[in-house]
Amino acid sequence: MARKEHVSETPATAMLKAHGVPFTEHPYEYVGHGGATHSAEVLGFDPFTVVKTLVMEDEKARPLIVLMHGNRKVSTKNLARQIGAKSVEPCKPEVANRHSGYLVGGTSPFGTRRQMPVYIEETILALPRIAINGGRRGYLVGIDPQACVRLLEAKPVRCALEE
C-alpha cells in the first residue's frame, strides 16, 4: 500500500484545522502557468470543481480576493458593478504576493497575510466539494465550499465567463 504523501502545514491548513474544517490533501507536481486546468488534469478532477484564488484590486488599489471555477474567467466589469467599485483588475504578481503572503500559483484564500474581502462565484456554493489551493504551489485541499462563507465571510457574486 502506497504511503499517502503529506505536505507540511501552511497558514491555510493551520486556519482550517483551527476552525475544525475537515479537508483532504492533494499534492501534485506544479507547473508554472499551468493553473487550475493543469492541476485538475493531473489530479483527475473536473476543472469546474477546482477553485482558483485570484487577488485583484479596485480603482483605489484596495485588494480583494475572487474565488472562481478553474475553467472560468472573471468578468471584471460585472464584478465591479456587483461590489460597488468603479473598476476591478488583477494585481501584479508581486503586489498579490505582498497582500496574500503567498506566491502566485500557491495562493490560498485561507490564512492570508492581510485580511481582504472575499467574493465567491455563487455557483461554487452549489457544489458538494471543491479543491482549492492549500497555501503552496502544487498543493490543493478538498473542502466543503460552505467553509469559504463561514471562515472568510465570502460574498456570492455572479461574474463568471466561459474560458
C-alpha positions as CSV (number, residue, x, y, z in Angstrom):
1,M,0.0,0.0,0.0
2,A,1.5,3.4,-1.1
3,R,2.1,5.8,1.7
4,K,0.0,8.9,1.4
5,E,2.1,12.0,0.7
6,H,1.8,14.5,3.4
7,V,2.5,18.2,2.9
8,S,3.8,20.3,5.7
9,E,1.4,22.7,7.3
10,T,0.8,26.1,5.7
11,P,-1.0,29.2,7.2
12,A,-4.1,27.9,5.2
13,T,-4.1,24.4,6.6
14,A,-3.4,25.8,10.1
15,M,-6.5,28.0,9.8
16,L,-8.7,25.2,8.5
17,K,-7.5,22.9,11.4
18,A,-8.0,25.7,14.0
19,H,-11.7,26.0,12.8
20,G,-12.3,22.3,12.7
21,V,-12.8,22.2,8.9
22,P,-12.1,18.7,7.6
23,F,-10.0,18.7,4.4
24,T,-8.2,16.2,2.1
25,E,-4.7,16.9,0.8
26,H,-4.0,16.7,-2.9
27,P,-0.3,17.4,-3.7
28,Y,0.7,17.4,-7.4
29,E,3.7,18.5,-9.5
30,Y,3.4,22.2,-10.0
31,V,4.0,23.6,-13.5
32,G,4.4,27.4,-13.9
33,H,1.4,28.9,-15.7
34,G,-0.4,25.5,-15.6
35,G,-3.1,26.9,-13.5
36,A,-6.3,25.2,-12.3
37,T,-6.7,23.3,-15.6
38,H,-3.3,21.6,-15.1
39,S,-4.0,20.7,-11.5
40,A,-7.4,19.3,-12.4
41,E,-6.0,17.2,-15.2
42,V,-3.1,15.8,-13.1
43,L,-5.4,15.0,-10.1
44,G,-8.3,13.8,-12.2
45,F,-10.7,16.4,-11.0
46,D,-13.4,18.3,-13.0
47,P,-11.9,21.8,-13.6
48,F,-15.3,23.3,-12.7
49,T,-14.7,22.0,-9.1
50,V,-11.1,23.3,-8.8
51,V,-11.4,26.8,-7.5
52,K,-8.7,29.4,-8.2
53,T,-7.9,32.2,-5.8
54,L,-7.4,35.5,-7.6
55,V,-6.0,38.6,-5.9
56,M,-7.5,41.7,-7.5
57,E,-7.8,45.4,-6.6
58,D,-10.3,48.1,-7.2
59,E,-9.7,51.5,-8.6
60,K,-8.4,52.8,-5.3
61,A,-5.9,49.9,-5.2
62,R,-7.8,48.2,-2.4
63,P,-7.1,44.4,-2.6
64,L,-9.8,41.8,-2.7
65,I,-10.0,38.0,-3.4
66,V,-12.2,36.4,-6.0
67,L,-12.8,32.6,-5.9
68,M,-13.6,31.3,-9.4
69,H,-14.1,28.0,-11.1
70,G,-10.9,26.7,-12.6
71,N,-12.4,26.7,-16.2
72,R,-14.0,30.1,-16.0
73,K,-12.7,33.7,-16.2
74,V,-13.8,36.7,-14.1
75,S,-15.8,39.4,-15.8
76,T,-14.2,42.3,-14.0
77,K,-16.9,44.7,-15.3
78,N,-19.7,42.5,-13.8
79,L,-17.7,42.1,-10.5
80,A,-17.0,45.8,-10.1
81,R,-20.7,46.6,-10.7
82,Q,-21.8,44.0,-8.0
83,I,-19.3,45.1,-5.4
84,G,-19.9,48.9,-5.9
85,A,-16.5,49.6,-7.4
86,K,-15.7,51.7,-10.5
87,S,-13.3,49.1,-11.8
88,V,-11.5,45.9,-10.7
89,E,-8.3,44.4,-12.2
90,P,-5.9,41.6,-11.3
91,C,-3.0,42.7,-9.1
92,K,0.5,42.4,-10.5
93,P,2.1,39.1,-9.1
94,E,4.5,40.9,-6.7
95,V,1.6,43.0,-5.3
96,A,-0.6,39.9,-5.0
97,N,2.3,38.2,-3.1
98,R,2.6,41.1,-0.7
99,H,-1.2,41.2,0.1
100,S,-1.7,37.5,0.5
101,G,1.7,36.4,1.8
102,Y,1.6,33.5,-0.7
103,L,3.4,33.1,-4.0
104,V,1.2,33.4,-7.1
105,G,0.3,29.9,-8.1
106,G,0.2,28.9,-4.4
107,T,-2.4,31.5,-3.2
108,S,-5.0,30.3,-0.8
109,P,-7.9,32.5,0.5
110,F,-7.3,31.0,4.0
111,G,-4.6,32.4,6.2
112,T,-3.7,35.4,4.1
113,R,-1.2,37.9,5.5
114,R,-3.7,40.7,5.1
115,Q,-7.4,40.4,5.6
116,M,-9.3,41.2,2.4
117,P,-12.9,41.0,1.3
118,V,-13.6,37.7,-0.4
119,Y,-16.1,37.2,-3.3
120,I,-17.1,33.7,-4.5
121,E,-18.8,32.8,-7.7
122,E,-22.2,31.7,-6.4
123,T,-22.3,28.5,-8.5
124,I,-19.3,27.2,-6.5
125,L,-21.5,27.2,-3.4
126,A,-23.8,24.6,-5.0
127,L,-21.0,22.1,-5.4
128,P,-20.8,19.3,-2.8
129,R,-17.0,19.6,-2.6
130,I,-14.2,21.8,-4.1
131,A,-10.5,21.6,-4.5
132,I,-8.8,24.9,-3.6
133,N,-5.2,25.9,-3.0
134,G,-3.8,24.9,0.3
135,G,-1.2,27.6,0.5
136,R,1.6,26.2,-1.6
137,R,2.3,25.7,-5.3
138,G,1.4,22.1,-6.2
139,Y,-1.0,21.6,-3.3
140,L,-4.8,21.6,-3.3
141,V,-7.1,20.8,-0.4
142,G,-10.6,19.3,-0.8
143,I,-13.2,21.1,1.3
144,D,-16.9,21.8,1.6
145,P,-17.4,25.2,-0.3
146,Q,-19.5,26.5,2.6
147,A,-16.3,26.7,4.6
148,C,-15.4,29.8,2.5
149,V,-18.6,31.5,3.6
150,R,-18.2,30.5,7.3
151,L,-14.4,31.3,7.6
152,L,-13.9,34.1,5.1
153,E,-17.4,35.7,5.0
154,A,-17.2,35.2,1.3
155,K,-19.9,37.1,-0.5
156,P,-21.6,35.4,-3.5
157,V,-21.3,37.1,-6.9
158,R,-22.1,36.3,-10.5
159,C,-19.2,37.2,-12.7
160,A,-18.1,34.0,-14.4
161,L,-17.3,33.9,-18.1
162,E,-16.7,30.8,-20.2
163,E,-13.0,30.3,-20.9
